[in-house]
Amino acid sequence: MLEEKFRCHPSIIVEKLGGIITAIFFIVIASIDDIKDMILEDIVSYYYLIILGVIGLLTIILIYNIVVWSKTFISIEGNTIIVQRNTISSKVKTYGIQNISNVNLEQNIFEQIVGTFKIKIDTDSLSTADNTDIEIILSKKDAYEFKNKVIQLMNNEKLKHVDEDKINLQDDIMKEDLFNEENIEYDIVYSVNDVLKHCFYNFSVFGFIFNLAVIAVTLLMVLQVDSLGGIVAIGLIIITSGISILKFFVGDLFKYYNFSIKRLEDKLYISYGLFKKRKFTVPVNRINAINIKQSALSRIFKRYNADIVTIGVGNDESEGSQILLSAKKEAFSRNMKILLPELALGENINLQRQPKKHFIIKLIEMLIVTIISTIILYCIYNLDYKIPGIIFFVIWLCIILMGVIIIQMNYITKGFYIGEENLVISWGVFSKKIGVIKYKKVQYIDIKENPISSKLNLCKGEIYILASLGNSTRALGYYELALFEKLGHKIIN
């Protein structure tokens, strides 16, 4: 039985040392030439001194982590979680149950072997939207027990605000305590074949080309390097780029292995992962938007996948974000209605594109880019690098051609739709995203105009939603002011 005051599982000490040992390993690899010279020159005493120094450093770090572990306690007192560390200085962090948004479980390979879970607790705060606030490692039994305890306290907080005439809501809350997350029968389960298809349709063509270029440049560098350390370093770069290329094909297979999701009452239960298993519980009322995504390949083959935008769920984009993997339109729409009927797109959504007169603004912007690129290429040509002028001309043409393609693709992709309950925004160039946002989740709308757009009676708008840094803004493009005023009334009402 989990005590009210407890420590993390001692395996946390080994996990923390793992990163340090890995860093030392790469330092040794980078210094292999110096180590080889010491051995060949018979500087044995200096060599042993370095080994003793490394062992001494690891011993000090090990002792420090043992002391920190033994002096750090987690306790649940009333409606608060307290994390207290009494080492050289005393640190106490207190988290109110009412501010907790989620309690999630995660396992890496080491934790699967040892039989522990990492508990990740997130708070409902924009200031901590990019960070998980509490991480605790416990045995499997204690992890589920701790999670159930915190959820029970969270449910008790809900009941304090329930009126007597809201009996149904109270019943729903009580059902959550009886729900066994270990034995979920998921609504949607993706097979290995489904995940592999997701990998293919979300393949990054540009990332693949970039990594191939890195490998090609690195191989050219090998011809100019004669030291063993340099060759090893270049070899590591090639291996890293090769792994990145492999990841484009099968990376998501390990990440989303056995991807399963269920909608129960007002929560989404998500589970996935092979080497790192994750289990998330996402309250529907904390979902601020949904992104329906298509990579360049997905647009060609008409495939869709989706993720959600939340506050206080995970500490990176991979955690609790993806809810549907790539599927054809019919299957995708069916699954959306199962999971999030509140944000499912209707059948007759006609996104309004930007007025064609906005091309005047884009052409002026393109002209500025062309003038700047021409000046830069001309200056480089006059530096007398003995590069044929035809190459600069081809580069100049490619810049103009790419600019024209980007402008046209942006026009085809961008658009928005003002619905009765939701706002739908589409954006992107080669890839495409469609954001569905409830009006009550919009923080504010920012409308701007410049001298050129004002002459054309156009404004540029941006929607701000409550989300982590870098994911809170949705650009609407150039439209007439009347359309923004209509949107403003919808948000206010």
Secondary structure, 3 states (H helix, E strand, C coil): CCCCEECCCCHHHHHHHHHHHHHHHHHHHHCHHHHHHHHHCCCHHHHHHHHHHHHHHHHHHHHHHHHHHHCEEEEEECCEEEEEEECCCEEEEEEEHHHEEEEEEEECHHHHHHCEEEEEEEECCHHHCCCCCEEEEEEHHHHHHHHHHHHHHHHHHHHHCCCCCCHHHHHHHHHHHHCCHHHCCCCEECCHHHHHHHHHHCCCHHHHHHHHHHHHHHHHHHCCCCCHHHHHHHHHHHHHHHHHHHHHHHHHHHHCCCCEEEEECCEEEEEECCCCEEEEEEEHHHEEEEEEEECHHHHHHCEEEEEEEECCCCCCCCCCCEEEEEEEHHHHHHHHHHHCCCCCCCCCCCCECCCCCHHHHHHHHHHHHHHHHHHHHHHHHCCCCCCCHHHHHHHHHHHHHHHHHHHHHHHHHCEEEECCCEEEEEECCCCEEEEEEEHHHEEEEEEECCHHHHHCCCEEEEEEECCCCCCCEEEEEEECHHHHHHHHHHHHC
